Amino acid sequence: MDETEFWEIVDETRAAAGGDVEDQADLLVERLMRLDPDRVLDFARHFEVRYNRAYLWDLWGAASVILGGASDDAFDYFRCWLIGQGREVFEGALHDPDRLATLLDDFDEEVDGDGEDLGFAADEAYEQLTGARMPDLALPPAPAEPQGTSFDPEDDAVLEDRFPALWERFRS
């Protein structure tokens, strides 16, 4: 599976779910179960690589503004959700997290921002296909700390200064 096919599957399931992340996760499991187990592993590798790429201080700060605070777990689930938004939103957010203010059309704080189930979709599909747990993906270890310049993602003054567009949209 190449990167294009990975994003096509993400986009297909998001569109079919009408943006509902829980429905998207269910549809993703169903879609992945139509693949052979090796291709499910490929999908999982693509997902994990992007999940690790998104472990950035600036993205954590953006998540904190959008969600009104982001614990370690909330940021993990936010990164999964962000992948589920598709390539344009994901890459745009990594390049400039403040752009999420314009990249996200609608955002319902009750249901958006938490893609925990998306993060387990490949595992679930693989287990249903094979009856076995997903093996190690043989990827480099995840970074121990977020990449970039550290700051306190709970400091409102810092967040407002670093992410003015997000602050205007989500906190004003």
N, C-alpha and C positions, 0 to 999 in steps of 0.2 A: 504494500500500500504506500502510495506516495503522499506528499503533503496536500496536493490538490484533492485527492480522494478523501483524505481525512476531513478537510474543511467542507467538502460537499456533503458528507454524512452529517456533520454538525449542523450545517445550514438546512438540510432536508428535514431533520428531526425538529429543529427550532421552528421552522415554518409550519410543519404539520401540527405542532403543539400550540400554535398561536401565541408563542412567547411564554407559555406556562412551563416553568423549569421542571416541575415534578412530572408533568406529562412528557416533556422532552426527554427526561431520563428514562421513563418507561419505553418510549418510542425508540430511544437509542439502544436499549437492551434488545428490543425486538429486531431492530435493523441489523445489529451486530450478530444476532443469532442466525442470520441468513448467510453469514460468511463462514469460511472454514476457520478452525481455531488459530492457525498461524496468522491469518489476517486480523483476527481479533487482537492477538498479541501485538501486531504492528500498530493497530489503532491505539492500544494502551501505551505503547512507546511514544507515539506522537503526542498523546495527551500529557503524559508525564514530562516530556521534554518542555512542552509549553507551560505546564504548571510550574516547573522549576525556573524557567525563564522569567516568570511573573513574580518571583520572590524578590521584589524590589522595595526599598524604603519608600520611594515616591509613590508607588502603587498602593502601598499600605496606607500612606497618608491620604491618598485619594479615596480609598475604601472607607477610611475613618470619617471623612467628610460626608460621603454619600450615605453611609449607614448610621451616622450619629455615634460613631465609636466602633472600633474593630479589635476584638481580642485576637489572640493567635489563631484559635479555631475559626472565628468569623472571617479572618483574612484568608485562611486556607479555603473555606467554602466560597468566598468571594472570587478567588482565583479560578476555581472550577466553574463558577457561574460566568465569569468573564470569557473563558474559552467557549462556553456554550452560546455566547453572543455572536460568534463567528469571527472570521479572519479580520475583517475591516475594523471592527470594534476592538478586538484583542490587540492587533498590531498598533493601532492608533493609540490605545491606552499605554502600551509599553513605550512608545516613542514619546508621548506627552500625556501623562495621566490627567492633566487638567482638561484635556480635550474631551474627556468623558462627559463633560457638561453639555457638549453638542452631539457627541456620538450616540448617546442614549436617548432615543426618542421618548419613550415613556418609561417611568420607573415607579413602581409601586413598592414602597418600603416594607409592606406586609409580606410580599411574595418574591420580590427580586433581590438579587445580591447574594443569595444562598444557594449554591449549586452542589451541595454535598452529594446528593444522589447521582449527579453527573460524574463525579469523581469515582464512583463505584460501578458505573454501568458496564465497563469492559470486563471487570472482575466477575460480575454477575452473569454476563453473557457467556464468558469462557467456562465458568463453572457449570452452567446449564448445558452447554454443548458437550463438555468432556466428562463431567462428574468429578472433576479434580479442581483444586485451587489453582489460581494463576501462578505460574512459575516466576522466578526472578526475571526481570526484564533486561538484565545485563546492561544497565545504563550507569553512567557515572553517578556517584552519590549526590543527593540534593545538597545545596549549599547549607552550611550550618547557620548562617546569618543572612538576612536580606542583603542584596547587592546595592551599592550606591552609598551615598553619604547618609549616615544615621541621624535621626532626629526623633523627638518625642511625638508619636502620632496621636497623642492625647492633648497636646498643647494647642488650644484654639488659636492663639495669636500666630503661631508658626503655620498652622494649617491654612488660615485665612491669607497669609502672605504668600505661601507656596502655591496655593490652588485657588486663585481669585475667582475664576469662572465657576468652579464647583461650589465654592463657598457661597457665591451669589445665588446659584440655583437651588442648592440643598439646605443651606443654613439661614438664608435671609428671610 
